[in-house]
Amino acid sequence: MAGLRWQWVREIGGTPATMREEFVRHFAIWAEENAASHRCLVAVRDAAVIGMGWLAVTSRVPSPRALERASGDVQCVYVVPEERNTGLGAVLIDALLECARESGLERVTVHSSTRAVPAYARSGFAQSPRLLQTDLATSPS
């Protein structure tokens, strides 16, 4: 998965902050430390990982209606370029949503690239006037 994440950033023209080997080591440690809150699904063909998707699960404040609450965020759905437009992205998204349902999550969000919005919409995601965000990296303090 670290290799796919690295490939993705390079594909979109991003500049990595580290060398690939350092990133892979860090990613492996991060994945182990966050295994309880981040679930990863992968697509494999001929022993090669060709796609991945993550579901980050966050506990929510208890409510008098539900003492145990959680929501999810779909993250890092990626399919290698040669496997795109085959429906694999939709399979990953739908599998992540099924994982969310099985976990009893109240809602699932996603922060998507413009190109992927139609794929998420086909899986039931819709814009919400009540879901707001701020980009702390660019907002004034």
N, C-alpha and C positions, 0 to 999 in steps of 0.2 A: 504494500500500500504506500509505503514511503516513496518508492520509485515512481508510482503513478502520480503522487502529489508533486514530486519534483518535475516530472514530465509536463504536468498541467501548467505549472508556473512558467516553465520555459516556453511552452506553447503559446501562452498569452503575452509573451514578451517581458515577463517579469524578471527582475534581477535578484537572484538568491542572495541572502545575507551571509550564507556560509558555503562551504564546500559540500558537495553531494554526500560524501562519506560521513561528515559531521551531522548533516541533516538526518540521514538514515539512522544513525545511532540515537540521536535525540528523539526522533519520531518513535522508534521502538520503545524507548523508556517511557515516553509520553503515553503511548497506546497501552502499555502495561499498567501505568499509574491511573489511567482513566477508564479502564475496562468496565468498571461498575456503572459509569454514567454515559459512556459512548459505545454504541453497538455498531459494528462494522459488518456489512454484507459485501461479498465479492462475487464477481462473475469470472469463471475460469473456463478456458478452452485450451485443450492440449497442454495442460499443466502450466499455462501462462495466465496470470491475472490480467483480464482485459477490461474490467470495470469494477468500480467500488462505489459505495454510498455509506454514509454514517448517519446515525440517529443519536443525537445528544438528548439525554433525558434530564430534566430539572425538576426537583421537588418544588411544590408550590405551598404557599401558606395554607394551613388547614382552614376549613370552613365548617360552620355548624351543619351544613348539608353533607359534607364529605371530609372526614378526618385525614385521609390519605389522598393527596392530589399530586399530579405530575403533568407536565407538558413536554413536548418534544420539539426538536429543531432538526430538520433534514440538512445535512452538511456534506459538502465535498462529493456530490455525485459526479462521477467522471467515467467516461468510456473512451478507450483509446481511439484515435482518429479513424483507423481502418475498420472499426466495428460500429461506427456511428451510422444512424439512419437505418438500423436493423431492428429497432424496438427494444434493444437491450437497456437503454436508459429508462424506459417506461417500466420494464420488468424490475429494475432496481428500485425505482421510486415506489411502485406498488408493493414490493416486498418490504420496504421500510415502513410503509403505512400499515401493512398487516402486522408487523412487529409492534408498532405503536398501539394498534387495536388490542392485540394480545396482552400488552402491558397495561391496558386500561388508561391510556393517556387521554386527557381532556381535549387537547388540541395539538396540532403540529403546524409549525411555521417553516418557512424556507426563505432564504435570501438568495435570489436567483440572478443569473446573467440574463440579459434581455433575450438572447438566443434560446434559452431554455424555458422561458415563461410558458410557451404553448404546451410543452411536455408536462409541466406541473399542472397547468389548467386541465389538461385531459385526465389527470389523476385526481381531480376534485379540488385542487387549490384555487382560491379566489382572493382577490384583493379585499381588504377589510378597512373600513373607515375608522375603526377603533384601534387598530394596531399601529402604533407610532414608533419611530426610532430616531435616534440621533447618532451621528457619526462623530465620536469623541476625538478622532484623529484630526478632524477638520473643523470642528466647532470651536468658537471662542470660549475661553475659560472664564 
